[in-house]
Amino acid sequence: MITDRRGYRDTEQVGQTQRKLGEMILRFDAAHQCGNVTCLYNTTNWWIQKLVDNPAQAAALTAAPDRGDYFL
């Protein structure tokens, strides 16, 4: 769990919630945590990981004109 109902009650709590989320993202390892399951988002997770590992590719992304996003 990232936070409870108090996680967004004021600026200080929002900052703590954001730090906690950032730490969780940095610790997350899809190869380890999703290695033994079939995940609906497995392909998308690996695509995102490649973007994290290669910032130049992330910078080159453009939104799909018909949807206004990258992959949904």
C-alpha positions as CSV (number, residue, x, y, z in Angstrom):
1,M,0.0,0.0,0.0
2,I,1.3,3.4,-0.9
3,T,-0.8,5.4,1.5
4,D,-4.0,5.4,3.5
5,R,-6.8,8.0,3.4
6,R,-4.6,10.6,5.0
7,G,-2.0,10.5,2.2
8,Y,-3.3,13.6,0.4
9,R,-4.7,15.7,3.3
10,D,-2.0,18.4,3.1
11,T,1.2,19.4,1.3
12,E,3.4,17.5,3.8
13,Q,1.4,14.3,3.4
14,V,1.4,14.6,-0.4
15,G,5.2,14.9,-0.3
16,Q,5.6,11.9,1.9
17,T,3.2,9.9,-0.4
18,Q,5.2,10.9,-3.5
19,R,8.5,9.9,-1.8
20,K,7.1,6.6,-0.8
21,L,5.8,6.0,-4.3
22,G,9.1,7.0,-5.8
23,E,11.0,4.6,-3.5
24,M,8.6,1.7,-4.5
25,I,9.2,2.4,-8.2
26,L,12.9,2.4,-7.8
27,R,12.8,-0.9,-5.9
28,F,10.4,-2.6,-8.4
29,D,11.9,-5.3,-10.5
30,A,9.5,-6.8,-13.0
31,A,11.8,-9.7,-13.8
32,H,11.8,-10.7,-10.1
33,Q,8.3,-9.7,-9.0
34,C,6.5,-10.8,-12.1
35,G,8.8,-13.7,-13.1
36,N,6.5,-16.5,-12.2
37,V,3.1,-15.1,-13.3
38,T,1.4,-14.3,-16.5
39,C,0.6,-10.6,-16.3
40,L,-1.8,-8.9,-18.6
41,Y,0.6,-6.0,-18.7
42,N,3.8,-7.9,-19.1
43,T,4.6,-6.6,-22.5
44,T,3.8,-3.0,-21.5
45,N,5.9,-3.4,-18.3
46,W,8.9,-4.5,-20.4
47,W,8.3,-1.6,-22.8
48,I,8.3,0.9,-20.0
49,Q,11.4,-0.7,-18.5
50,K,13.2,-0.3,-21.9
51,L,12.2,3.4,-21.8
52,V,13.6,3.8,-18.3
53,D,16.8,2.1,-19.3
54,N,17.1,4.2,-22.5
55,P,16.0,7.8,-21.8
56,A,16.6,8.9,-25.4
57,Q,13.9,6.5,-26.6
58,A,11.5,8.0,-24.0
59,A,12.3,11.5,-25.2
60,A,11.5,10.5,-28.8
61,L,7.9,9.3,-27.9
62,T,5.0,11.1,-29.5
63,A,1.3,10.7,-28.5
64,A,-1.0,8.8,-30.8
65,P,-3.0,11.5,-32.6
66,D,-6.3,9.6,-32.4
67,R,-5.9,8.9,-28.6
68,G,-3.7,11.6,-27.2
69,D,-1.6,9.0,-25.3
70,Y,1.3,6.7,-25.9
71,F,0.0,3.2,-25.7
72,L,-3.6,2.8,-24.5
